[in-house]
Amino acid sequence: MRTDTPTPDELSGARFWATARITLGRQAVVLPVMAGHIIWQADQSPSVQVTGLRLPILTETGENVIMTGLVGSEGHRVHIDCHARSGAAVWDWPMGTYQISQVRRQDGGTIDVTGQLLTAAIADHKYASAKPVNVRQSALTVLQALAVEDDIHLDWSDDLVARRIPSDYTIGTDRGEAWAALLEAIGAYATFSPHADVRIRPVPEPTGTPVVTVTGGLGGTVVDAEITLDRAQIFNHIIVPVKDSDQVAEVAQRDGRYAVDRCGWRSKEISGADVPNMAQASLVARAELTKSLARAVTVPVELIPDWRIEPYDLVRVTVNDVARMGLVTGVDWPLTHADTMVIDIATEV
């Protein structure tokens, strides 16, 4: 949960707007955001995109940002900042930096911009041949090495510092695939960072105190019908072998509708993780169980924007006085004041 943003109550009655700072090398231009959304989804890669970003085609001085090359999709990046002002306080908070993938002219002197989390640059940059990796390095060292080649700055959770790379891990020609495989092997995910370009965090366990409670019907909050996957796509028992050992880490769901003693054992072995020890195998197993069950049952919720909510936050959903806990597995942040926010809550983790 973010602490550098206003609460919905603080934002009520305040003036809100967003700005886009577009850069290419040393050139930069700041434009007001007329519309747009930032969308994060747990099961997508890259996990975050900015979409429908509508900007004026002319700067305040009358320059055409397309004709002058200030805006484009040839290595351009866009950084989004949100701002709010009230009689009592002033807020400015970043919403990430993205690689621009598409720019389209629109009617009315505007352009429409689409972008992806900067990890897209890692996937776009291919190697001519595979590269071996020193197995004594930490996983974070390898992730940093991949990122720095594309001028991407990382921040990370201290929980990840000790996690090691698999013993025969190799960076192939597809750097994006190597990046994703290493994140999976250490039980982590990538999202935008308020302080750098990309943040690396461990996939959390669904325990603790919910950071926020959303209640259907309160303040215009709409809790939609739950979306349930086919049973064949849901796994409630994860097995992770330890490299060069007879040991395996196992974790199973013990409560909820997909508990193993309620709906049977749905097992999945993560055979390609190649983890070096039991401790890391257990971490990977727990992360994989969380990700599997996060897709099982999803409850979409539409609400007044709450900018404090972050990926994988633990929240409570209350409908007709019945409360359920879940992890946030999808967020749609609106970049205009009049729009509502949509979050997806996984209730079976």
JOGI-V745523 format. One record per residue. N is the residue number from 0. RES is the residue in three letters. PSI is psi as a letter, one per 40 degrees, with the letter a starting at -180 (* if undefined). NEAR is the number of other C-alpha atoms within 8 Angstrom. Layout:
<<N RES PSI NEAR> <N RES PSI NEAR>>
//
This chain:
<<0 MET h 7> <1 ARG i 8> <2 THR e 6> <3 ASP e 7> <4 THR i 10> <5 PRO i 12> <6 THR i 9> <7 PRO d 10> <8 ASP d 6> <9 GLU d 8> <10 LEU d 12> <11 SER h 6> <12 GLY e 6> <13 ALA i 10> <14 ARG h 8> <15 PHE h 11> <16 TRP i 12> <17 ALA i 12> <18 THR i 11> <19 ALA h 12> <20 ARG h 11> <21 ILE h 13> <22 THR i 13> <23 LEU h 10> <24 GLY b 4> <25 ARG e 5> <26 GLN i 7> <27 ALA i 9> <28 VAL h 8> <29 VAL h 8> <30 LEU i 10> <31 PRO i 10> <32 VAL h 14> <33 MET d 9> <34 ALA i 11> <35 GLY i 13> <36 HIS i 12> <37 ILE h 13> <38 ILE h 12> <39 TRP h 13> <40 GLN h 10> <41 ALA d 8> <42 ASP e 5> <43 GLN i 7> <44 SER h 5> <45 PRO i 9> <46 SER e 12> <47 VAL h 14> <48 GLN i 13> <49 VAL h 14> <50 THR i 11> <51 GLY f 10> <52 LEU h 14> <53 ARG h 12> <54 LEU i 13> <55 PRO i 11> <56 ILE e 10> <57 LEU i 10> <58 THR i 10> <59 GLU d 5> <60 THR e 5> <61 GLY e 6> <62 GLU h 8> <63 ASN h 9> <64 VAL d 11> <65 ILE d 9> <66 MET d 6> <67 THR e 8> <68 GLY e 7> <69 LEU d 13> <70 VAL h 11> <71 GLY a 11> <72 SER f 10> <73 GLU f 5> <74 GLY e 8> <75 HIS i 12> <76 ARG i 11> <77 VAL h 13> <78 HIS h 12> <79 ILE h 12> <80 ASP i 12> <81 CYS i 13> <82 HIS i 11> <83 ALA i 12> <84 ARG h 10> <85 SER i 10> <86 GLY e 5> <87 ALA d 4> <88 ALA i 6> <89 VAL h 8> <90 TRP i 10> <91 ASP h 9> <92 TRP h 10> <93 PRO i 9> <94 MET f 11> <95 GLY i 12> <96 THR h 12> <97 TYR i 13> <98 GLN h 15> <99 ILE h 16> <100 SER d 9> <101 GLN i 9> <102 VAL h 12> <103 ARG h 7> <104 ARG i 8> <105 GLN i 8> <106 ASP i 5> <107 GLY f 4> <108 GLY f 9> <109 THR i 11> <110 ILE i 13> <111 ASP h 12> <112 VAL h 15> <113 THR i 13> <114 GLY i 13> <115 GLN i 14> <116 LEU i 15> <117 LEU e 12> <118 THR e 11> <119 ALA d 11> <120 ALA d 9> <121 ILE d 14> <122 ALA d 11> <123 ASP d 8> <124 HIS h 8> <125 LYS i 9> <126 TYR i 9> <127 ALA d 5> <128 SER i 6> <129 ALA i 9> <130 LYS h 8> <131 PRO i 7> <132 VAL h 8> <133 ASN h 5> <134 VAL e 11> <135 ARG e 5> <136 GLN i 10> <137 SER i 12> <138 ALA d 12> <139 LEU d 9> <140 THR d 8> <141 VAL d 9> <142 LEU d 10> <143 GLN d 10> <144 ALA d 8> <145 LEU d 11> <146 ALA d 13> <147 VAL d 9> <148 GLU d 7> <149 ASP f 8> <150 ASP f 6> <151 ILE h 10> <152 HIS h 10> <153 LEU i 12> <154 ASP i 11> <155 TRP i 8> <156 SER i 9> <157 ASP d 5> <158 ASP e 6> <159 LEU e 11> <160 VAL d 9> <161 ALA e 6> <162 ARG h 10> <163 ARG i 12> <164 ILE i 14> <165 PRO i 11> <166 SER d 9> <167 ASP f 6> <168 TYR h 9> <169 THR i 9> <170 ILE h 11> <171 GLY a 11> <172 THR d 10> <173 ASP g 11> <174 ARG d 15> <175 GLY d 11> <176 GLU d 9> <177 ALA d 11> <178 TRP d 11> <179 ALA d 8> <180 ALA d 8> <181 LEU d 11> <182 LEU d 11> <183 GLU d 11> <184 ALA d 13> <185 ILE e 15> <186 GLY f 12> <187 ALA i 12> <188 TYR i 10> <189 ALA i 10> <190 THR a 11> <191 PHE i 12> <192 SER h 12> <193 PRO e 9> <194 HIS e 5> <195 ALA a 9> <196 ASP d 14> <197 VAL h 16> <198 ARG h 12> <199 ILE h 12> <200 ARG i 10> <201 PRO i 11> <202 VAL h 10> <203 PRO i 7> <204 GLU i 7> <205 PRO g 9> <206 THR i 5> <207 GLY a 5> <208 THR h 5> <209 PRO i 10> <210 VAL d 8> <211 VAL i 7> <212 THR h 9> <213 VAL h 9> <214 THR h 10> <215 GLY h 12> <216 GLY e 8> <217 LEU h 6> <218 GLY f 6> <219 GLY e 8> <220 THR h 13> <221 VAL h 9> <222 VAL h 12> <223 ASP i 8> <224 ALA i 6> <225 GLU i 8> <226 ILE h 7> <227 THR h 8> <228 LEU i 9> <229 ASP i 6> <230 ARG d 5> <231 ALA e 5> <232 GLN e 7> <233 ILE h 12> <234 PHE h 13> <235 ASN e 15> <236 HIS h 14> <237 ILE h 16> <238 ILE h 13> <239 VAL h 15> <240 PRO i 15> <241 VAL h 15> <242 LYS h 9> <243 ASP f 4> <244 SER i 6> <245 ASP e 6> <246 GLN i 7> <247 VAL i 10> <248 ALA h 12> <249 GLU i 10> <250 VAL h 11> <251 ALA i 10> <252 GLN h 11> <253 ARG e 8> <254 ASP i 7> <255 GLY i 7> <256 ARG e 7> <257 TYR f 12> <258 ALA i 13> <259 VAL d 14> <260 ASP e 7> <261 ARG d 7> <262 CYS e 8> <263 GLY i 8> <264 TRP h 9> <265 ARG g 9> <266 SER i 9> <267 LYS h 8> <268 GLU h 8> <269 ILE g 9> <270 SER d 7> <271 GLY e 4> <272 ALA d 9> <273 ASP f 12> <274 VAL i 14> <275 PRO e 12> <276 ASN i 8> <277 MET d 11> <278 ALA d 6> <279 GLN d 12> <280 ALA d 15> <281 SER d 12> <282 LEU d 10> <283 VAL d 13> <284 ALA d 14> <285 ARG d 11> <286 ALA d 13> <287 GLU d 10> <288 LEU d 16> <289 THR d 13> <290 LYS d 8> <291 SER d 11> <292 LEU d 14> <293 ALA d 14> <294 ARG e 11> <295 ALA d 12> <296 VAL h 13> <297 THR h 13> <298 VAL h 13> <299 PRO h 12> <300 VAL h 12> <301 GLU h 12> <302 LEU i 12> <303 ILE h 10> <304 PRO h 10> <305 ASP g 10> <306 TRP e 11> <307 ARG d 11> <308 ILE h 8> <309 GLU i 10> <310 PRO h 10> <311 TYR e 9> <312 ASP i 11> <313 LEU h 15> <314 VAL i 14> <315 ARG h 12> <316 VAL h 12> <317 THR h 12> <318 VAL h 9> <319 ASN f 5> <320 ASP e 5> <321 VAL h 6> <322 ALA i 8> <323 ARG i 8> <324 MET i 10> <325 GLY i 14> <326 LEU i 14> <327 VAL h 15> <328 THR e 14> <329 GLY i 12> <330 VAL h 15> <331 ASP h 11> <332 TRP h 12> <333 PRO i 13> <334 LEU e 13> <335 THR i 12> <336 HIS d 7> <337 ALA e 4> <338 ASP i 8> <339 THR i 10> <340 MET i 13> <341 VAL h 11> <342 ILE i 12> <343 ASP h 12> <344 ILE h 14> <345 ALA h 16> <346 THR e 12> <347 GLU e 11> <348 VAL * 10>>
//
